[in-house]
């Protein structure tokens, strides 16, 4: 029986002429041989090197047979032509092929057992080719259709999204998953947290206090990191990006299979690549970033800087400083980095500098809503955490207590709604430093000296302290995390026990 006959009789709607003139790439004999191998020895499924699914088979009948085999094996049942028979006695396509005898026919010669992995690989590869053809046809059809608004860039973004799905093997998109499969993934994450030493089930931030509060950065989560200018949003984000990438580099060197580190993509819409690189080098070399920018360093410091640069040479951290990116373009670039470098964390600095699709019609609130939804969609699509920096409204400056609140998120409540976690960074020493009173002189009133002395005492109490306020956490509790901030090298770090008095945060 020819390939065309099997396709037609097993439920394909195409006519024989269409099958001959526009045949999609497929090997039905390979599909039948592989199914026969599985029915002879169910352990073949345990040795596959590709994520084979029912819809990877071209013949609809073969799809149904494979799906039923998977269902029964998940129930710990032995699958043979005999145990399959009750499920296909009423199958019309199977009746056309001789009824349930076709199931026994699949196992007749056992040729599939000679190379089941190779057969599975070919079935999988041909399915990807068919999906590529589908993507190409859709792209041609949409490009030819000028009946509605012409948006070539949007069509390109959609095509690249489809191509990314093909590259990831998701030829028909994500499907519903059984609770059993989801629970096994949850157990695997818990095991990683148990074995990590730092109780991190997601990607590490490199800050133990933050990891303890949040469990790390979880795949598919959108984390909003917000604060007023001067608080250190970009510094904290780059610290986390470096820590995460450095952990992956270290774990690779130590041959650790399940790392809590990850390759990182940073989209910097405000600062250039060299500025961000300077910050990281300054932090790692322990040299003031201001001195680096001005070239006021010694030969010894330059040598230390060179050593730091060599250590960071193959750091899995990628920086894109393209200005005025649209949310669609950012998602396209992130997919490309995921495909090429398997990134596991995305950082966006910052949200308000992104552009929407232009459909918001000059409504900034709607545009920000579109951007925040796009970032959450990106996190789920790539299955990576996304950290997006955000500005806060000036309402913070009007209050006596400058600590931010959720209502301070600028321009749209959808940011809070779309986020899985909202972090605020707050440094009291920034505000204390800005209200320095007059420096006393000999002829001044004693009260001037008292006021300045009180300010000095207050500055000493809060200098170098920072609070990370976890204002929203979908998977845990809210609260505050105390951190140390070294402004000269723009580094956040964990506080050592007893390093500051308890009243420093009152």
N, C-alpha and C positions, 0 to 999 in steps of 0.2 A: 504494500500500500504506500502511495507516495505521500510526501510531506503535505501537499495541498489537500489530499483526500482526508488525511487525519485531522488537519485543522478545520476543514469544513464540517466533518462528521462529529467533531468534539465540541462544537458550539461556536466557532468563529463565524462572524456575520459576513465576511468578505466573500465574493463570488470566486469561482475557480479562475476566471480570467484575471481578476484583480490580484489573486495570489501569485499568478505566474508573472505578471507584468510589474507588480509593485511589492514583491515578496520582501518581508523584513528579515534581517539576519537571524537565523535560528537553526538548531540542529535537533530535530525531534527524536532521531535515533539515540543521540547522546542523552536526552532527557529520559527516554524509556530505559536505556541501559543503566543510568544512575538510579532510577526508581527501583529497578530490579535488584541492584546491588544492596540497596537499603532494606528491601523486603527479605533478602536472603540473610543479611547481617545488619541488625539495627545499630550496631556500634559504629558503622560508617559515619553516622551523623555526628558522633563525638570527635571525629578526626578531621572535620572540615576546616579549611583555612580561609574560607570566605563566608560572610553572613547570609547564607542562602535562605530565601523565603519562597513561598508558593508563587507569588506574582513574578518571580524571576523566570518561571517556566513559560514557554510560548503557548503551548497547547492548553486551553482552559481545563481539559480533563486532567492533564498532568498537574496543573495547579491544585485542583481539588484533591487529588490523590496525595500530593505532598503535604498539603495542609492537614489532612486527616492523619497522616503518619505522624506529624509533629504533635498533634493533639493527643494521640494515643501514647506516644513515647513519654510525653510530659506526665502522663498518668502512671508511668512505670509499667506499661503493658507491652508485651511482645507483639510486634506488628508483622503479620504474614498475609499472604493473599487470602487465607481462610478467615483471619480476624478482621480483615478489611471488607470482606464480602457483604455483611449486613448493611454497611453504610452506602453501598453502591448498587444494590439490586434494583433500585428505582431510577438510577441515573440514565437518562435518555441517550446521552452521548455514548455511554459505555455500551448500551444495548446495540447501537449501530456498529460497534466494533466486535460484537459477539458476546456481549454480556460480561458477567464476572469472570469468565474464562480468560478475558484479556489480562486480569491481574496475575493469573498463574503464568500466562504467556510472557509477562515481563521478566520472570525469573527463570525462563526456560534454559537459556544458554549460560547465564552467569558471567557474561563478558565484562559487565560493569565492575566486578570485583577486582579486575586486573589493574584498574586505574581510577578509583572513585573520586579521588581528590582532583585529578585532571579534568574529569567529566564535570564536577561541580564548578571548577574554575571557568570552564568554557561556557556553561549555562549562565553563570553570573556575568561574564564578560559580554556575551551576546545580548543579555538583558540591558546592560548599560548602553550598548550600541543602539538598541531599539529606542531607549529613552533619549539618547542624543538626537536621533532622527526626529522624535516627537518634539523636542525642544527646537530643533531647526525649522520644522514645519510651522510651529506656532510663531516663531520669530518672523518667518517670511510672511505668514498670513497677517500678523499685526502690522508689519512694516508696509504691506500693500494696502491695508485698510486706512483710507484717509477720510472716511465718512464722519469721524468725530475729531476731537482735538488731537493734533499731531504732537506727540511728546517723545521724540527719539531717545533722549537721555533716560527717561523713565523706562522705556522699552529695553534699553541696554541694561539698566539695573535689574529689571525683572529677569532678563535672559541670564545674567550672571548669577542671580540667585538660584535659578533652575539648574545651571551648570554646576554650581556648588553642591546642590543636592545630589546630582549624579555622581560627582567626585567622591562624595561621602557614602555613596551606595544607597541613598534614600531615593530610589527611583520612582516611588509613588508618594513621597512625603511621609511624615510621621503618622503612625497608625495607633489605635487604642492598644494599650498594653495590659496584660493581665496583672492582677494584684500580686500574684506570686512572683512574676518577673520584677515588678517594682520593689517588692519587699527584699528580693535578693540584692538589688542595687543598694537599697538602704543599709542592709547588713554589711555590704562591702565598704561603704563610707564609714560606718561605725568602727569596722575593723581597722581602717586607716587611722582614725582618730585614736584608737586604743594603742596602736603601735607607733604613733608619731612621737610619743614622748611629751609633746606639747599640747596634747588633746585637741589636735586640729583635724577636723573632718573635711575641710575644704582646702583652698590654697592659703598658704601662710602669709601673714602680713609682715613677719619678721619681728613683731612686737608681742611678747608673751602676754602682756596684760590685755591687749586687744584680742588676741587669739582666745584667751580664756573667757572673755566676755561674749564673743561672737562665734567662736568655733572656727575662725578663719573666714575666708571668702568662698561662698558656695556657688557651684556651677548654676547658671541660668538666673542668678540674682543680679538685680540692679541696685548698686549702692550709691547713694547721693552723699557726697562730701561737700559740705557748705560752710561758709564763714565770711566775715567781712574782710575787706582788703587789709593785708598786713598780718593776718592771723597765721599764715603758713599753709594754706590749702595745697598749693603746688608742691611745696617742700614735702609735706606728709605723703602726698600721692606718689611722688618720685621715690621717696624712701621705701614705700611699700612695693613699688614696681621693682626697684633694685633688689630688695630683700627676697622677693619671690623668684626673680630670675637667677639670683646668686644661689639660692637654695637648689634650684633645678640643676644648675651647673655642678654644684658640689655633689649632689646625689648621683648624677650621671657618672662622675669621676669615681664614686664609690660603688658603682653598679647596683644602686638601689632602684628596684623596678617601679615601686609605687611612691613617687615623690609628692610631697606637699608643695613643692615649688612648681613653677610654670614659666614657659616663654611668655613675654609680655609685649603687647603693642600699645604704644603711647601716641595718642593723637593730640598734638599740642597746637592749638589754634592761636595761642597768645605768645608763647616763647619759641625761639628758634632752636634747632637741633644743637647748635654749639653752646647755647646758653644752658640747656638742660644737661648736656655732657659736662660742662664746666661745674655745675652744681654737684653732680655725682662724683666727679674727680676730686672736688674740694672736700666733700664729705669723707671719701675714702682715704685721701692723703692727709686729712686733718689740717688743711690750710684754708684760711679765710677766702671765701669766693670773691670778696671785694679786692683782696690783694692779687688774686689771680687775674681778675679783669684789668687791673691797672699795671700788672707786670712787676709789682713790688715784692718779689720773692727772692730768696737766696739761692745759691747754687745747690745747697743741700736740699732745700725744699723742692727745687725743680727736679732733682734726682728722685726724690720720693714721689713726686707727681708722675714721673716717667714710669716708675715701678708700678704705681697704681693703674696707669693706663695699660700696661702690659697684662696685668692681672685681669683687667676687664675686657681684653681684646675680643674674646669669644663669648662674651655675656649674651645670653639669648634675650636681648631687649632691643626692640625695634621702634624707631621714632619717626613719625610722619608729621612734619610741621607745615603742611599745606594750609594756607589761610582760607577762611570763608568757605569751609566745606559744607555741603548740604548733608542732611541726615542720610539720604539715599547714597551719596558718594562715600560717606564714611563706612556704611554697612558693606558696600562693595569692596572697599579697600581692606576692611577687617576680614571678610571672607577669603580674600586673596592671601592675606597673611596666615590665616588659619590653614589654608590648603598647602601653602609653601613651607611654613615653619611650625605648624601645629601649636600656635599660641594658645595659652590657657587663661589669660587675663587681658582685659582691655581697659585702658585708662583714657578718659576724655577730659581735656583741660581747655576750655570749660564749656558747659552746656549752652549758656546764653550766646556764645559766639558761633554756634552751629546755625545753619539756615534750614528752613523747611522746604517743602516742595513748591511753594508759591501759591498754594491753593487757599491759604488762610485769608487772602484778600486784605492784607495790611492789618490783620488782627493779630497782635503780638501774643496775646494769651492763647489763642488757638494754635499759633505756630509753635509755641513752647510745648503745648500739649502734644502736638504731632511729634516733636523731637523726643520728648520723654517716652512716649509710647514706642517710638522707633528704637530707642536705646534698650528698652525692656525686650522688645522683639528680637533685637540683635543678641542679647544675653541668652535667650531661649533657643534661638536658631543655631548659634555656635556652641551652646551648652558651656558657656564660660561666664565667670563673674565680670560685670562691667562696673567700673568706678567712674562716675561722672561728677566733676566738680561743678559747683553752682554758687552763684552770688546770692547774697541776702539783701533784703530791702533796708533802707536807711532807718526804719522804725527802731532798729536795735539801738541806734545812737541816741534816741530820745528817752530811753529808760535809764534809771539809776543802775539797775542790774543789767549789764551788757550781754549776759549769756543769751544765746539765740534760742528761739522757739520755732516749732513747725510753721506757725503762722507767718514767720519772717521769710520763708522761701519766696523768692522773687518771681512775680509775674504770673504764676499759675499754681493752683491747688493740685493739678494733675501730676506734678512732680512728686508730691507726697503720696498720691494715690498709686502711681506706677512703681514707686521704689519699694524694694524689699527691706532695705535698711536706709535710714537717714542718720548721718553723722554730722555733728557740728564741731568745729575746732574753735577753741576759745583760749586766749592768752591774756590774763589780767595784767601782766607786766606791760603790755602794749599800751593799755589805757592809763595805767599809773604813770608810765614814762611821759605820756603826753600832757599830764597835768602837773608837771614839775613847777613848784612855786619859785619865786624870785630867789636867786642866790644871795645870801646875806653879806653885807659889808660892815665894816667897823662902825660906821655912823648910823646904821639901821636900828630900828626898834627891836628889842629882844624878841618880840613876837614873830618877826620875820625869820630869825634864826630857829625858833621853835618849830615854825611851820615847815621849814626846809628839813630840819632834823627828823620830824615826823614822816615827811615824804621819803627820806632816805631809808628809814626803818621799814616803811611799807614796801619800798622797792626791793630791799634785801629779802623781805619775806616772800615775795612772789616772783623774783627774778628767775627766769629759765623754766618756769612751770607752765604746763599746758593741760587743758582738759579736752578729752574727746567725749563729747556728749552723744550717747546713743539714744536719739529721740524716738526712733522707730526701729523695731526689729520684728519682722514677721515670724521668725522662728524662735524667738527668745525674749528675754526681758530687756527693758530699757535701763539706762543708768549712766554713770560717768566713769571714765577711765583716766587716771592721772598719768601724765607723761612728762618727760624732760625735753626741753628744746634748747639746742645750742645754735644761737642765731648766726654766729660767725661762719659756721660750716653748714647751716640750714639742715640740721639733723634732729629728728625726733627719736627718742629712745625710752626704754623702760626705766622707771625710777627704782633705785636701790632702796632696800628697806632701811628706814631711819635717815634717809638722805635729806629729807625736809620735814619740818615739824608738821603735826596734823593740822594746826590752825592756819597753815599756808593757803589752804583752799577754802577757808570760811568766807 
